[in-house]
Amino acid sequence: MDLELSETHQTVVDGLSEEFSDAFIEVYQSSGDTFIRVESGAIVDICRYLKNEQHFIYLSDIFGIDRFTSRERFEVVYNLISLRAREHLFIKVRLPEENPVIESVTGVWKSANWMEREVYDMFGIEFTNHPDFRRIFMPEDFDYFPLRKEFPLLGIPGSIDLPSTTPDPE
């Protein structure tokens, strides 16, 4: 499949394949967006390179995906924007089901702080070297991760105190 990459994206792909040849896995396009999949162990160096050398200075979002597969079950996706080139790029890493851990990119973008906490809170993916690693939505003692595919649609009865749905008598 031939990719029709923009000049900016082609420069990024060429730079990553040269600078991080051991960590560069694949590049593909979907729905007009460009995705680059890399090894999780190199995520901080790759993000620093993309920010400092390729001018993707704005981290728009970090989100998790539960692929519900036996290998490389989870994905963490970084949505980066180059204001100079007016383009965005998605960087993806895959993590195993057992012990999904990746290094925090808060040292590259401080804005990653709450985004990484949300990914942990919903999927259970841990971010090492995070400056304030704790749950952001769910209670600290909540043992579950609501966006994992095995989480029941109606929740786990009794796992969290909910307000009464019975109206107060007047």
C-alpha positions in Angstrom: 0.0 0.0 0.0 1.4 3.4 -1.0 1.0 6.1 1.5 0.2 9.6 0.5 2.0 11.4 3.3 2.2 15.2 3.6 5.7 16.7 3.4 5.7 17.2 7.2 4.6 13.6 7.9 7.2 12.2 5.4 9.9 14.2 7.2 8.7 12.8 10.5 8.7 9.2 9.2 12.1 9.6 7.6 13.5 11.1 10.8 12.0 8.5 13.1 13.1 5.6 10.9 16.7 7.0 10.9 16.9 8.1 14.5 14.9 5.3 16.1 15.2 2.5 13.7 15.0 -0.1 16.5 11.8 1.4 17.9 10.0 2.3 14.7 7.4 -0.4 13.9 5.0 0.9 11.2 3.2 3.9 9.7 -0.3 3.8 8.3 -3.2 6.1 7.4 -6.8 5.8 8.4 -9.6 8.2 7.8 -7.1 10.8 6.6 -5.0 10.7 9.7 -1.4 9.4 10.0 -0.5 6.9 12.7 3.0 5.8 13.6 3.4 2.8 15.9 6.6 2.6 18.0 8.1 0.5 20.7 6.9 1.5 24.2 10.4 1.6 25.7 11.3 4.5 23.4 8.2 6.7 23.9 9.9 9.5 25.9 12.8 9.8 23.5 10.6 9.7 20.5 8.2 12.3 22.0 11.1 14.6 22.9 12.5 14.2 19.3 9.0 15.0 17.8 8.7 18.1 20.0 12.2 19.5 19.7 13.2 18.5 16.2 9.9 18.1 14.3 8.0 20.9 16.1 5.1 18.9 17.3 4.9 21.1 20.4 1.3 20.6 21.4 0.1 17.4 23.0 -3.6 17.5 22.3 -4.7 14.2 23.9 -3.5 10.9 25.3 -6.1 8.0 25.3 -6.2 4.3 25.8 -7.6 1.5 23.8 -8.5 -2.0 25.0 -8.0 -4.1 21.9 -9.2 -7.2 23.9 -6.6 -9.4 22.2 -4.4 -12.1 23.7 -1.2 -10.3 22.6 -0.5 -6.5 23.0 -4.0 -6.0 24.5 -3.7 -2.3 25.2 -2.7 0.8 23.2 -1.8 4.2 24.3 -2.2 6.9 21.6 -0.7 10.3 21.7 -2.3 13.0 19.5 0.3 15.6 18.6 -0.1 18.9 16.8 2.5 20.9 14.9 1.2 24.5 15.0 4.0 25.5 12.5 2.9 22.9 9.9 -0.8 23.0 10.9 -0.8 19.2 11.1 -1.4 16.5 13.6 0.0 13.1 14.1 -0.9 10.0 16.2 1.8 8.0 17.9 0.8 4.6 19.2 2.3 2.1 21.5 1.0 -1.4 22.4 1.2 -2.9 25.9 0.6 -6.4 27.2 -2.4 -7.4 29.3 -0.3 -8.4 32.2 1.4 -5.4 33.8 0.7 -2.7 31.2 3.3 -0.1 32.1 4.9 2.8 30.1 7.0 5.7 31.0 5.3 9.1 31.6 5.8 11.9 29.0 5.2 14.6 31.6 8.8 15.6 31.3 8.2 16.4 27.7 4.7 18.0 28.0 3.4 18.9 31.5 -0.1 18.7 30.1 0.3 14.9 29.9 -0.2 14.8 33.7 -4.0 14.6 33.8 -4.3 12.7 30.6 -2.1 9.9 31.8 -4.0 9.8 35.1 -7.2 9.4 33.2 -5.8 6.5 31.1 -4.7 4.8 34.3 -8.0 5.4 36.0 -10.1 3.9 33.1 -7.7 1.2 31.8 -5.2 0.4 34.5 -2.2 1.4 32.4 0.5 2.6 34.7 2.9 5.5 33.9 6.3 5.3 35.6 8.0 8.5 36.7 4.7 10.4 36.8 4.8 13.3 39.2 1.3 12.8 40.7 0.2 9.3 40.0 -3.2 8.7 41.5 -6.8 8.2 40.3 -8.6 11.2 38.8 -12.2 10.1 38.5 -12.7 6.9 40.6 -12.1 6.6 44.3 -8.5 5.5 45.3 -9.8 2.2 46.7 -11.7 1.3 43.6 -10.2 -2.0 42.3 -11.6 -1.9 38.8 -11.0 -0.1 35.5 -14.3 0.9 33.8 -13.2 1.1 30.2 -11.7 -2.4 30.0 -13.8 -4.7 27.9 -14.4 -7.2 30.6 -16.0 -4.5 32.9 -19.8 -5.2 33.2 -21.9 -2.6 31.3 -24.0 -2.1 34.4 -21.0 -1.8 36.7 -20.2 -4.1 39.6 -23.0 -4.1 42.2 -21.8 -2.8 45.5 -18.4 -1.7 44.3 -19.1 2.0 44.9 -21.7 3.8 46.9 -24.2 5.5 44.6 -26.8 8.2 45.5 -30.4 7.0 46.0 -32.6 7.2 42.9 -35.7 7.4 45.1 -37.1 10.9 45.2 -37.3 12.6 48.6 -40.8 12.8 50.0 -42.1 16.3 50.0 
